[in-house]
Amino acid sequence: MKKNDIFEIEITGITDEGDGVGRAEGMAVFVPYALVGETVRVTIVKVLKNYAVGKLFEVTTPSPSRIKAECPYFYKCGGCRFWHTDYETELEYKRQKVEDCLRRIGGFDVTVPKTLGAKETRGYRNKGQFPVSSDGIGIYAKHSHRVIDIDGCIIQDRTNPEVIGCVRDWMAEFDIPPYDEETGKGCIRHIYTRSGDSGKLVCIVTNCEKIPHAEELVKALRERVDGVSGVLQNLNNKKTNVVLGTRFRTLWGEDFVTDTLGECKFRISPLSFYQVNKAQTEVLYNQAADFAQLSDGEVVWDLYCGIGTIGQFMASRAKKIVGIEVVPQAIENAKENAKLNGIENAEYHCGTAEELAPKLKGEKPDVVILDPPRKGCDESLLKTVAKTETKRIVYVSCKPSTLARDLKLLATLGYELKSVQPVDLFPRTHHVECVALLTQI
């Protein structure tokens, strides 16, 4: 097999990122946008030692699940993966993905229940990140830093197209240059937005210390974008793939938004972690609360607590919540949120869960909540949690493979996997959130 060869293949599987998988000349071929059960014609674009990558140019036998993509940028964008299939098929893929990881990586003999799907697959994202370049403002092409100029994104907040258009017009009117990754010159790098019940935060990420004609930008945003409650500048003059720097300047209004989950309100700063899909987050947290089975006399450790959302969502059912988070701004938000919600049984500590958890003094936890980043938990933290002899562990995960790895270790440390439930927080993408319950043996 070599580059530019053409094959007709049957798609029999799907990768972790949602690409179809078939075989040609005995080798696995990954085919983006191909669905299981389809026969497709592909051009080989890359040949590696153990697999090849094919470019789809004809679907000779389509899947019954295939639909016409609603998004005009779907076949160019590196974000969504499932606008070409019906939603039930997407949910089954995510269920199977979780089950495969638990079986293959974790060694668990488990049948995962149906993914809890979203009522709305459009306009659900409350956080937007739009790179700015000489090519335009919008989204990155798949596996690249080439910017695709867009008017709007289907899964984003409905007012983001107005924000993009406003910044685009402002840059053109005052001849404000975009950032150039190769030279490191130029001014505007990203548009970053966060939306909540209280309004919309628009943050302009720059390579320059001062935004020229900032007053005109603020005036335009306030006039043209519904619900804007704050406009910020964020300075990021480092050559990095990280979107936000650490220095913020308020150009107008508030430097945070407030949102509601269940009966709790949360103050959210730009650097704070907050789930992007409010409606499905409530589904996820209710499931986590059901797994936790809290009673008034129980102590909860909320590790990787962010701005305190999960712990405070459950605080009325617990004796005490102890939260740990590495981001200082998030910890300040967590403390503010506890006051905002009248929660007096929560305390928060800033640092890594791996370092601080072994040093926590006082009552041992009856329940430990783990909500780590995609890389999962450090082995030393899991061993620390096991040493507490906590009765229940509720593990919230955004990556099934690291979830399976960590659950496998916890199984060797005296815990049994009792339940697992995937929840679709990211419709039309290949990502899936999951919550698992482990109990002490």
Secondary structure in CASP SS format (residue, H / E / C, confidence):
PFRMAT SS
TARGET T0000
AUTHOR 0000-0000-0000
METHOD secondary structure of the structure
MODEL  1
M C 1.00
K C 1.00
K C 1.00
N C 1.00
D C 1.00
I E 1.00
F E 1.00
E E 1.00
I E 1.00
E E 1.00
I C 1.00
T C 1.00
G E 1.00
I E 1.00
T C 1.00
D C 1.00
E C 1.00
G C 1.00
D C 1.00
G E 1.00
V E 1.00
G E 1.00
R E 1.00
A E 1.00
E C 1.00
G C 1.00
M E 1.00
A E 1.00
V E 1.00
F E 1.00
V E 1.00
P C 1.00
Y C 1.00
A C 1.00
L C 1.00
V C 1.00
G C 1.00
E C 1.00
T E 1.00
V E 1.00
R E 1.00
V E 1.00
T E 1.00
I E 1.00
V E 1.00
K E 1.00
V E 1.00
L C 1.00
K C 1.00
N C 1.00
Y E 1.00
A E 1.00
V E 1.00
G E 1.00
K E 1.00
L E 1.00
F E 1.00
E E 1.00
V E 1.00
T E 1.00
T E 1.00
P C 1.00
S C 1.00
P C 1.00
S C 1.00
R E 1.00
I C 1.00
K C 1.00
A C 1.00
E C 1.00
C C 1.00
P C 1.00
Y C 1.00
F C 1.00
Y C 1.00
K C 1.00
C E 1.00
G C 1.00
G C 1.00
C C 1.00
R C 1.00
F C 1.00
W C 1.00
H C 1.00
T E 1.00
D C 1.00
Y H 1.00
E H 1.00
T H 1.00
E H 1.00
L H 1.00
E H 1.00
Y H 1.00
K H 1.00
R H 1.00
Q H 1.00
K H 1.00
V H 1.00
E H 1.00
D H 1.00
C H 1.00
L H 1.00
R H 1.00
R H 1.00
I C 1.00
G C 1.00
G C 1.00
F C 1.00
D C 1.00
V C 1.00
T C 1.00
V C 1.00
P C 1.00
K C 1.00
T C 1.00
L E 1.00
G C 1.00
A C 1.00
K C 1.00
E C 1.00
T C 1.00
R C 1.00
G C 1.00
Y C 1.00
R E 1.00
N C 1.00
K E 1.00
G E 1.00
Q E 1.00
F E 1.00
P E 1.00
V E 1.00
S E 1.00
S C 1.00
D C 1.00
G E 1.00
I E 1.00
G E 1.00
I E 1.00
Y E 1.00
A E 1.00
K C 1.00
H C 1.00
S C 1.00
H C 1.00
R C 1.00
V E 1.00
I E 1.00
D E 1.00
I C 1.00
D C 1.00
G C 1.00
C C 1.00
I C 1.00
I C 1.00
Q E 1.00
D C 1.00
R C 1.00
T C 1.00
N H 1.00
P H 1.00
E H 1.00
V H 1.00
I H 1.00
G H 1.00
C H 1.00
V H 1.00
R H 1.00
D H 1.00
W H 1.00
M H 1.00
A H 1.00
E H 1.00
F C 1.00
D C 1.00
I C 1.00
P C 1.00
P E 1.00
Y C 1.00
D C 1.00
E C 1.00
E C 1.00
T C 1.00
G C 1.00
K C 1.00
G C 1.00
C C 1.00
I E 1.00
R E 1.00
H E 1.00
I E 1.00
Y E 1.00
T E 1.00
R E 1.00
S E 1.00
G E 1.00
D C 1.00
S C 1.00
G E 1.00
K E 1.00
L E 1.00
V E 1.00
C E 1.00
I E 1.00
V E 1.00
T E 1.00
N C 1.00
C C 1.00
E C 1.00
K C 1.00
I C 1.00
P C 1.00
H C 1.00
A H 1.00
E H 1.00
E H 1.00
L H 1.00
V H 1.00
K H 1.00
A H 1.00
L H 1.00
R H 1.00
E H 1.00
R H 1.00
V C 1.00
D C 1.00
G C 1.00
V E 1.00
S E 1.00
G E 1.00
V E 1.00
L E 1.00
Q E 1.00
N E 1.00
L E 1.00
N C 1.00
N C 1.00
K C 1.00
K C 1.00
T C 1.00
N C 1.00
V C 1.00
V C 1.00
L C 1.00
G C 1.00
T C 1.00
R E 1.00
F E 1.00
R E 1.00
T E 1.00
L E 1.00
W E 1.00
G E 1.00
E C 1.00
D C 1.00
F C 1.00
V E 1.00
T E 1.00
D E 1.00
T E 1.00
L E 1.00
G C 1.00
E C 1.00
C E 1.00
K E 1.00
F E 1.00
R E 1.00
I E 1.00
S C 1.00
P C 1.00
L C 1.00
S C 1.00
F C 1.00
Y C 1.00
Q C 1.00
V C 1.00
N E 1.00
K H 1.00
A H 1.00
Q H 1.00
T H 1.00
E H 1.00
V H 1.00
L H 1.00
Y H 1.00
N H 1.00
Q H 1.00
A H 1.00
A H 1.00
D H 1.00
F H 1.00
A H 1.00
Q C 1.00
L C 1.00
S C 1.00
D C 1.00
G C 1.00
E C 1.00
V E 1.00
V E 1.00
W E 1.00
D E 1.00
L E 1.00
Y C 1.00
C C 1.00
G C 1.00
I C 1.00
G C 1.00
T H 1.00
I H 1.00
G H 1.00
Q H 1.00
F H 1.00
M H 1.00
A H 1.00
S H 1.00
R H 1.00
A C 1.00
K C 1.00
K E 1.00
I E 1.00
V E 1.00
G E 1.00
I E 1.00
E E 1.00
V C 1.00
V C 1.00
P H 1.00
Q H 1.00
A H 1.00
I H 1.00
E H 1.00
N H 1.00
A H 1.00
K H 1.00
E H 1.00
N H 1.00
A H 1.00
K H 1.00
L H 1.00
N C 1.00
G C 1.00
I C 1.00
E C 1.00
N C 1.00
A E 1.00
E E 1.00
Y E 1.00
H E 1.00
C E 1.00
G C 1.00
T C 1.00
A H 1.00
E H 1.00
E H 1.00
L H 1.00
A H 1.00
P H 1.00
K H 1.00
L C 1.00
K C 1.00
G C 1.00
E C 1.00
K C 1.00
P C 1.00
D C 1.00
V E 1.00
V E 1.00
I E 1.00
L E 1.00
D C 1.00
P C 1.00
P C 1.00
R C 1.00
K C 1.00
G C 1.00
C C 1.00
D C 1.00
E H 1.00
S H 1.00
L H 1.00
L H 1.00
K H 1.00
T H 1.00
V H 1.00
A H 1.00
K H 1.00
T C 1.00
E C 1.00
T C 1.00
K C 1.00
R E 1.00
I E 1.00
V E 1.00
Y E 1.00
V E 1.00
S E 1.00
C C 1.00
K C 1.00
P H 1.00
S H 1.00
T H 1.00
L H 1.00
A H 1.00
R H 1.00
D H 1.00
L H 1.00
K H 1.00
L H 1.00
L H 1.00
A H 1.00
T H 1.00
L C 1.00
G C 1.00
Y E 1.00
E E 1.00
L E 1.00
K E 1.00
S E 1.00
V E 1.00
Q E 1.00
P E 1.00
V E 1.00
D C 1.00
L C 1.00
F C 1.00
P C 1.00
R C 1.00
T C 1.00
H C 1.00
H C 1.00
V C 1.00
E E 1.00
C E 1.00
V E 1.00
A E 1.00
L E 1.00
L E 1.00
T E 1.00
Q E 1.00
I C 1.00
END
